[in-house]
């Protein structure tokens, strides 16, 4: 059989095109796709938990919800985060001596748990509650209230679930914005140069 030079060129060209198509098909089947789903964005964290931004706050104190997993329990706290703006805790900004504080800004701070807890000496059944503090002399107490959904000045002592003392210490550098933490089974808040904490035990 005889091939002309022009016929041989055409045959080689067709084989090359077929090879290109096969390679393209293999890349499409096995290689990366241009429209592959991008990995999810990293979750924001605050105080050792997963942060959800709620709203900016009426007076400029952003509201957040932070969720933690503690010994099999799902715990979240929703609160407003005031800023010092040159003020001094215990003097020109809450918490003030002898006055119940909402542990935040604007609406009352809300705790939600799906398991029974011990917050310090207070037994807290699974459910939703509000958190408050009261500082009197050397004693700072965490107050857990049955009331929920209220403004942060509408505290009713008769609705207390319980109270427990907090361990208070001083920070070397002030915390400009109120932050609640749960780490190593301890709930604490940092605000100004004050840090106050209470242990958590899950039932």
C-alpha positions in Angstrom: 0.0 0.0 0.0 1.3 3.5 -0.9 0.6 6.7 0.9 1.2 10.1 -0.5 3.1 12.6 1.6 -0.1 14.8 1.9 -2.1 11.8 3.0 0.4 10.9 5.7 0.3 14.5 7.1 -3.5 14.4 7.2 -3.5 11.1 9.1 -1.0 12.3 11.6 -2.9 15.4 12.2 -6.1 13.5 12.9 -4.3 11.2 15.3 -2.9 14.3 17.2 -6.4 15.8 17.4 -7.9 12.6 18.8 -5.1 12.4 21.4 -5.8 16.0 22.5 -9.5 15.2 22.9 -8.7 12.2 25.0 -6.4 14.1 27.2 -9.0 16.9 27.7 -11.5 14.2 28.6 -9.2 12.7 31.1 -8.5 16.0 32.7 -12.2 16.7 33.0 -12.8 13.3 34.6 -9.9 13.2 37.0 -8.5 16.7 37.3 -9.7 19.8 39.3 -13.0 21.4 38.2 -13.1 25.1 37.6 -16.5 25.3 39.3 -15.6 23.2 42.3 -17.3 24.3 45.6 -15.1 26.6 47.6 -14.3 25.5 51.2 -16.5 27.1 53.8 -15.3 30.3 55.5 -13.7 29.9 58.9 -16.1 30.4 61.8 -15.6 33.5 63.9 -14.8 32.9 67.5 -15.1 34.9 70.7 -14.3 33.9 74.3 -13.5 30.3 73.2 -16.8 29.8 71.4 -18.4 30.1 68.0 -19.6 33.7 67.4 -22.9 34.8 65.7 -23.4 38.5 65.3 -27.0 39.5 66.3 -27.3 43.3 65.8 -25.4 46.5 66.3 -27.2 47.7 69.4 -29.2 50.9 69.9 -26.3 52.7 71.7 -23.4 51.2 69.8 -22.9 48.1 71.9 -22.9 45.2 69.4 -24.9 42.2 70.4 -23.6 38.7 69.8 -24.5 35.1 70.5 -21.6 32.8 71.4 -22.0 29.0 71.6 -19.7 26.5 73.4 -19.6 22.7 73.8 -18.8 21.8 77.4 -18.6 18.1 78.4 -21.4 17.1 76.0 -23.6 20.1 76.7 -24.4 22.9 74.2 -24.3 26.2 76.0 -24.9 29.7 74.4 -24.9 33.2 75.8 -26.5 36.2 74.0 -25.3 39.6 75.3 -24.5 43.2 74.4 -20.8 44.1 74.4 -20.3 47.7 75.7 -17.0 49.5 75.3 -15.2 51.4 78.0 -14.5 54.6 75.9 -12.4 56.1 78.7 -14.8 55.1 81.5 -13.8 53.2 84.7 -15.6 50.1 85.8 -17.2 50.5 89.2 -16.9 54.3 89.0 -18.4 55.7 85.8 -19.7 52.4 84.3 -21.4 49.3 85.6 -21.1 47.1 87.5 -21.5 49.6 90.4 -21.3 48.9 94.1 -24.5 47.4 95.5 -26.4 47.5 92.1 -27.6 44.5 90.0 -26.0 44.6 86.6 -27.3 43.0 83.4 -23.8 41.5 82.6 -23.9 43.3 79.2 -25.7 46.1 77.5 -29.3 46.8 76.4 -31.4 43.6 76.7 -30.7 41.2 79.6 -28.0 38.7 78.9 -29.5 35.2 78.1 -28.0 31.8 78.9 -29.3 28.7 77.1 -28.3 25.1 77.9 -29.5 21.8 76.7 -28.1 20.0 79.8 -28.5 20.5 83.5 -25.5 22.5 84.9 -23.9 23.5 88.2 -22.8 27.1 87.9 -20.7 27.3 91.1 -23.1 26.4 93.8 -26.3 27.0 91.7 -28.1 24.1 90.1 -29.4 25.2 86.6 -31.8 22.8 84.8 -31.7 22.7 81.0 -33.5 25.7 79.6 -33.2 29.4 79.1 -32.3 32.0 81.7 -30.9 35.5 82.2 -27.6 36.3 83.9 -26.9 39.2 86.2 -24.2 40.2 88.7 -24.2 42.0 92.0 -21.1 43.4 93.7 -21.2 44.2 97.4 -17.9 44.9 99.1 -15.6 42.0 98.4 -18.4 39.7 97.3 -19.5 39.4 93.6 -22.4 37.1 92.9 -23.7 35.6 89.6 -27.5 35.7 89.6 -29.5 33.3 87.4 -33.1 34.4 86.8 -36.0 32.5 85.4 -37.2 35.7 83.5 -36.2 36.0 79.9 -36.8 38.4 77.0 -36.8 41.5 79.2 -34.8 44.8 79.0 -31.7 44.8 81.0 -33.0 47.0 83.8 -36.1 44.9 84.5 -34.6 42.7 87.2 -37.0 41.0 89.6 -35.4 39.4 92.6 -38.5 37.2 93.2 -37.7 35.4 89.9 -34.2 34.3 90.9 -33.3 30.7 90.2 -30.2 31.0 92.3 -27.1 32.9 93.1 -23.4 31.9 93.4 -20.3 33.7 94.4 -17.7 34.5 91.8 -13.9 34.5 92.1 -12.7 38.0 91.2 -9.2 39.1 90.2 -7.5 42.0 88.4 -6.1 42.1 84.9 -2.8 43.8 84.1 -4.2 45.4 81.0 -7.9 46.6 80.8 -10.3 44.9 78.4 -11.8 47.6 76.3 -14.9 45.6 75.4 -16.9 43.3 77.7 -16.1 39.7 76.8 -17.6 36.5 78.2 -15.5 33.3 78.0 -16.1 29.6 78.7 -12.8 27.8 78.8 -11.7 24.7 80.8 -15.2 24.4 82.3 -15.1 27.9 83.7 -17.4 30.8 82.9 -15.8 34.2 83.3 -16.2 37.8 82.2 -13.5 40.3 81.5 -14.3 44.0 81.6 -11.9 46.8 82.4 -9.3 45.4 84.7 -11.9 43.1 86.3 -12.1 39.4 85.7 -14.8 37.3 87.5 -15.3 33.6 87.1 -17.4 30.6 88.2 -16.9 26.9 87.5 -19.3 24.9 85.3 -20.2 21.3 85.9 -22.4 19.4 83.5 -24.9 16.8 84.8 
